[in-house]
Amino acid sequence: MKKENTLSGKTWVFGDYIDVYQILSPDHWYESSGKSNLNAEELGKYAFLGADPEFAAKALDGQFSFIVAGRNFAGGGKSTEQPIFTIKGTGIKAVIAESCSRYFFRNAINNGLFVMICEGITANVKT
């Protein structure tokens, strides 16, 4: 018998071209020692301030489980893990986007953030 897995929860929807700098400002990418900041709990507090300042507080409060995004999510040409840990730090279970950067997709897989590509998703889902 085949077992099906179901994801359920509320979704926060972002539009097209949310880049890594909107996910997390570079001001938070490094600790004071110059070492990469990969503390998900700390980074989650600053999630998406460049895209929607209300997101982090609501996600940290458990109001949302998923992010749905438009085209080229997490682009910006940076192969950095901080945006992944930022999203994980908010408690988001998965990102479903029309497309995303290859760097982001690979880093998400490497660090345990589920990402699914689904063309046209933003036309059918609302926050």
Secondary structure, DSSP 8 states (H G I E B T S, - for coil): ----------EEE--S--BHHHHS-GGGSB-TTS-B---HHHHHTTTTTTT-TTHHHHHHTT--SEEEE-TTBTBSS---SHHHHHHHHTT--EEEES-B-HHHHHHHHHTT-EEEE-TTGGGT---
